């Protein structure tokens, strides 16, 4: 290979273009097994973000159907399948369909997380018919033209699961102000079995012989338990997380392959592993695999199917044959393949942060075999922040990150205090401290890499979406560390963010302070009201149909920056909601962000992109 060309960081020409990212990349979601058939969801940017149910590689839901539910706004659990029959919620009308025949016709009802019970479906229902009050959530039975309430009275429901004989129904509930990772309750036929305000229970499942299993964090870690003869028994206690926060319906991190054998995925310090668990003796047998990110685990007696990814392999629908012990990729999220010399792998790092604690992140160094930076120059650093904020970033291969590293940027993706995957105490660091702990950890990640000699301390960038957008704006406003930033549908006024959908409408009470008693805390932590402390450029991206973070959150900040004379750019997109799904939007935002940084820091870029109007620069 020829000697790399020396060029400024950020200016390197990369084969990882926005055109390739949007043309060749899809999102992968919910998986289901039905006999020998494997079903999954594909989110396709080139089809306007349409979610398609796929069976064994062939489309089942034709255009214009879009298999997506808006229960809790984030959805998930949009389809179920049994005996070759597909049931799904269609995004446009939120009605339930069997194949392409409507089962419901009740405008204002949303259906999710359904299971098949003979001639009916049991599902979570969210009733929006009375706009003057908060939507009502319940468990319902759906048959053609009929929606019957089974259980109601709690603020939220999820995970209805029928025993193998069809006689008992398990399900989860929780109530304001809890989120499902704070405290949930497990019920069977209306009787509470476990849980409460300080115990998070997830994923109830019945074994083939009718014993109820579930995941609980009662020890501080989400571990597996069994309900037997009225007693709750731990199956494999360990300092690991066997699930992730229930932001969406239809999650699965374990499944039965026999009466006393479970296949499970678990997370140790941000890295996921696959294993077989003997429930009689508690023996955990690891399954060696190349995957460090594992979700949507489904299984039968012959095989395991899941979503798997690694630092060098994109997320894929993967099958593991229990007899041959071989992995097979059924569908990859991208057909794009590059030589490893263009790909930056995730390096897990732990770094010191406030109060003598340690935080976690994944670091990606610049990498492009055709280019090298000047010997006395260090690369600019992009600090990336996941949404949530109770969520986590992973080490999975991501073309959007490689877009930056292959152009000469360093990237650090931070799992700040409050992120999941490190136990309940780590998750609890953010209680009452949103806008403080997350900001400190992001700043300290950047400082750590500067001190290590990896990056240029004068060119530190921070970017994030949704809750990560708030952390971005707070870090730029209240700390003097970063020199530029990008906010994707970020929150600028915390009090205004209380005007949101039901699922998150009390979330701020635990993250910030009770409302309205804590009004002053909200104002003090809101970037919008501290612009006298902000002195760096920001680019804003916003979907105009966003119901989670309303457009005024970005627009108020942009207008305030205009008046102050700070460099600012704003791109708003018709038809986009919370999280961009359309190919043209994804392409435009990446290119606009690159252009913005090139103007702010004064380096040339190799890409021909549409310019962005930057005011006050």
BELUR-V455995 format. One record per pair of residues at least 12 apart in sequence whose ideal C-beta (glycine too) atoms are under 7 Angstrom apart, sorted by the first residue. I is the first residue (numbers start at 1). J is the second residue. If there is no record, write none. Layout:
I&J, I&J
This chain:
1&369, 4&369, 4&370, 4&371, 4&372, 5&370, 5&371, 6&372, 6&374, 7&371, 8&373, 8&374, 8&603, 9&366, 9&373, 9&377, 9&379, 9&380, 9&408, 9&409, 10&380, 10&407, 10&408, 10&409, 10&597, 10&598, 10&603, 10&605, 11&408, 11&603, 11&604, 11&605, 11&606, 12&368, 12&371, 12&406, 12&407, 12&408, 12&606, 13&606, 14&368, 14&406, 14&407, 15&338, 15&342, 16&338, 16&342, 16&399, 16&402, 16&403, 16&406, 18&587, 18&590, 18&591, 19&587, 20&336, 21&399, 21&400, 21&403, 21&586, 22&45, 22&46, 22&583, 22&586, 22&587, 23&46, 24&334, 24&335, 24&336, 25&333, 25&334, 25&399, 26&42, 26&43, 26&44, 26&333, 27&42, 27&43, 27&333, 28&40, 28&41, 28&42, 28&307, 28&315, 28&317, 28&331, 28&333, 29&41, 29&43, 30&76, 30&77, 30&78, 30&79, 30&250, 30&296, 31&296, 31&298, 31&305, 31&306, 31&307, 31&317, 32&80, 32&81, 32&298, 33&298, 33&300, 33&305, 34&81, 34&82, 34&84, 37&55, 37&56, 38&56, 38&305, 38&330, 39&53, 39&54, 39&55, 39&81, 40&54, 40&317, 40&331, 41&53, 41&67, 41&78, 42&54, 43&581, 45&581, 45&582, 45&583, 45&586, 46&583, 48&582, 49&581, 49&582, 50&63, 50&66, 51&66, 51&67, 51&68, 51&78, 52&67, 53&67, 53&79, 53&86, 53&88, 57&330, 57&331, 60&86, 61&88, 65&90, 65&100, 66&90, 66&91, 66&92, 67&79, 67&88, 67&89, 67&90, 68&89, 68&91, 69&89, 69&94, 69&110, 69&111, 69&112, 70&94, 70&110, 71&110, 71&112, 71&124, 71&126, 71&249, 72&503, 73&501, 73&503, 73&547, 73&548, 73&578, 74&247, 74&248, 75&112, 75&248, 75&249, 76&112, 76&248, 76&249, 76&250, 77&112, 77&113, 77&114, 77&249, 77&250, 78&112, 80&114, 80&115, 80&116, 80&121, 82&116, 85&98, 85&99, 86&99, 87&114, 87&121, 89&111, 89&112, 94&109, 94&110, 96&111, 96&142, 103&142, 103&144, 104&142, 104&147, 106&147, 108&127, 108&128, 108&129, 109&125, 109&127, 109&147, 110&126, 110&128, 111&123, 111&125, 111&142, 112&124, 112&249, 113&158, 113&159, 113&160, 113&249, 113&250, 115&160, 115&161, 115&162, 117&162, 117&166, 119&143, 120&141, 120&142, 120&143, 121&142, 122&139, 122&141, 122&150, 122&160, 122&162, 122&169, 123&140, 123&142, 123&160, 124&137, 124&139, 124&157, 124&158, 124&249, 125&137, 125&138, 125&140, 125&147, 134&502, 135&502, 137&155, 137&156, 137&157, 138&151, 138&152, 138&157, 139&151, 139&157, 139&160, 139&171, 151&190, 154&173, 154&174, 154&175, 155&174, 155&175, 155&176, 156&173, 156&174, 157&171, 157&172, 157&173, 158&172, 158&246, 158&249, 159&171, 159&172, 159&203, 159&204, 161&204, 161&205, 161&206, 163&206, 163&210, 164&206, 164&208, 164&210, 165&210, 168&188, 168&189, 169&189, 170&186, 170&187, 170&188, 170&204, 170&212, 171&187, 172&184, 172&185, 172&186, 172&201, 172&204, 173&185, 173&187, 176&506, 177&506, 177&509, 177&510, 178&197, 179&390, 179&507, 180&200, 180&246, 181&200, 181&245, 181&246, 181&390, 181&427, 182&200, 182&510, 183&195, 183&196, 183&197, 183&198, 183&199, 183&200, 184&200, 184&201, 186&201, 186&204, 186&214, 188&212, 193&227, 194&216, 194&232, 199&216, 199&217, 199&218, 200&217, 201&214, 201&215, 201&216, 202&215, 202&222, 202&243, 202&246, 203&215, 203&243, 203&251, 203&252, 203&253, 203&254, 207&256, 207&259, 208&256, 208&259, 209&259, 211&226, 211&227, 211&228, 212&227, 213&225, 213&226, 215&242, 215&243, 217&424, 219&237, 220&423, 220&424, 220&425, 221&239, 221&240, 221&241, 221&423, 222&241, 222&242, 222&243, 223&236, 223&237, 223&238, 223&242, 224&236, 224&242, 224&254, 224&264, 226&279, 235&277, 235&279, 235&282, 236&277, 236&282, 236&284, 239&423, 240&266, 240&267, 240&268, 241&266, 241&267, 241&420, 241&421, 242&254, 242&264, 242&266, 244&392, 244&420, 245&390, 245&391, 245&420, 247&391, 252&296, 252&297, 252&298, 253&265, 253&295, 253&297, 254&297, 255&297, 255&298, 255&299, 256&299, 257&299, 257&300, 257&301, 257&322, 258&301, 260&278, 260&279, 260&280, 261&276, 261&278, 262&277, 262&279, 263&276, 263&297, 263&299, 263&304, 264&277, 265&294, 265&297, 267&421, 269&360, 269&422, 270&348, 270&360, 270&394, 270&395, 270&415, 270&421, 271&292, 271&395, 272&291, 272&292, 272&293, 272&294, 273&286, 274&287, 274&289, 274&291, 274&294, 275&287, 289&327, 290&310, 290&313, 291&308, 291&309, 291&310, 292&310, 292&311, 292&395, 293&308, 293&309, 293&394, 293&395, 293&396, 294&306, 294&308, 295&307, 302&322, 303&319, 303&320, 303&321, 303&322, 304&320, 304&322, 305&317, 305&319, 306&318, 309&396, 309&397, 310&396, 310&397, 311&345, 311&346, 311&395, 311&397, 312&340, 312&343, 312&345, 312&397, 313&397, 314&332, 314&333, 314&334, 314&397, 315&333, 315&396, 316&329, 316&331, 316&332, 316&333, 317&330, 317&331, 318&330, 334&399, 336&399, 339&369, 341&369, 342&367, 342&368, 342&369, 342&406, 343&367, 343&402, 344&364, 344&365, 344&366, 344&367, 344&402, 344&405, 346&362, 346&364, 346&395, 347&362, 347&363, 348&362, 349&361, 349&363, 351&444, 351&445, 351&448, 352&444, 353&440, 353&441, 353&444, 354&440, 359&416, 359&417, 359&441, 359&444, 359&445, 360&415, 360&422, 361&412, 361&413, 361&414, 361&415, 361&445, 362&393, 362&395, 362&413, 363&412, 363&449, 364&401, 364&405, 364&410, 364&411, 365&405, 365&410, 365&454, 366&379, 366&405, 366&408, 366&409, 366&410, 367&405, 367&406, 368&406, 368&408, 371&408, 373&408, 378&455, 378&456, 379&408, 379&409, 379&410, 379&455, 379&456, 380&409, 380&456, 380&459, 380&461, 380&601, 381&410, 381&412, 381&446, 381&449, 381&455, 381&460, 381&461, 382&404, 382&409, 382&411, 382&461, 382&463, 383&412, 383&414, 383&442, 383&445, 383&446, 383&460, 383&461, 383&462, 384&411, 384&412, 384&413, 384&414, 384&463, 384&464, 385&414, 385&442, 385&462, 385&464, 385&468, 385&471, 385&472, 386&468, 387&465, 387&466, 387&467, 387&468, 388&467, 389&418, 389&430, 389&434, 389&438, 389&467, 390&418, 390&420, 390&427, 391&419, 391&420, 392&415, 392&419, 392&420, 392&421, 393&413, 393&415, 400&590, 403&590, 410&454, 410&455, 412&445, 412&449, 414&441, 414&442, 414&445, 416&437, 416&438, 416&441, 416&442, 417&429, 417&430, 417&437, 417&438, 417&441, 418&430, 418&437, 418&438, 430&511, 431&510, 432&512, 432&513, 434&511, 434&512, 435&474, 435&525, 438&471, 439&471, 439&474, 439&475, 439&478, 439&479, 442&462, 442&471, 442&475, 443&475, 443&479, 443&481, 446&460, 446&481, 458&483, 459&483, 459&601, 460&481, 460&482, 460&483, 461&482, 461&483, 461&484, 461&485, 461&597, 462&475, 462&476, 462&482, 462&485, 463&485, 463&486, 464&488, 464&490, 465&488, 465&489, 465&490, 466&489, 466&490, 466&548, 466&549, 466&578, 469&487, 469&488, 469&489, 469&490, 469&491, 470&490, 470&491, 472&485, 472&487, 472&490, 473&487, 473&490, 473&492, 473&527, 473&557, 474&525, 474&527, 476&534, 476&536, 476&538, 477&527, 477&530, 477&533, 477&534, 478&530, 478&533, 482&536, 483&536, 484&536, 484&537, 484&597, 484&600, 485&538, 486&539, 486&593, 487&538, 487&540, 487&554, 488&541, 489&541, 489&542, 489&543, 489&546, 489&549, 489&554, 489&578, 490&549, 490&553, 490&554, 491&549, 491&553, 492&526, 492&527, 492&528, 492&553, 492&556, 492&557, 493&526, 493&528, 493&553, 493&556, 494&508, 494&512, 494&522, 494&525, 494&526, 495&519, 495&522, 495&523, 495&526, 496&552, 496&553, 497&549, 497&553, 498&515, 499&550, 500&548, 501&547, 501&548, 512&525, 527&557, 528&556, 528&557, 528&560, 531&560, 531&564, 534&566, 537&566, 537&567, 537&568, 537&600, 537&617, 538&561, 538&568, 539&569, 539&592, 539&593, 539&596, 540&554, 540&557, 540&558, 540&569, 540&570, 541&571, 541&589, 542&554, 542&572, 543&573, 543&576, 543&577, 543&578, 543&580, 544&572, 544&573, 544&574, 544&576, 545&575, 545&576, 545&577, 546&577, 546&578, 547&577, 547&578, 548&578, 549&578, 551&572, 554&570, 558&570, 562&615, 565&616, 566&616, 567&600, 567&614, 567&615, 567&616, 567&617, 568&615, 568&616, 569&596, 569&612, 569&613, 569&614, 571&589, 571&592, 573&585, 591&607, 591&609, 591&610, 592&612, 594&607, 594&609, 595&609, 595&611, 595&612, 596&612, 596&614, 599&614, 599&617
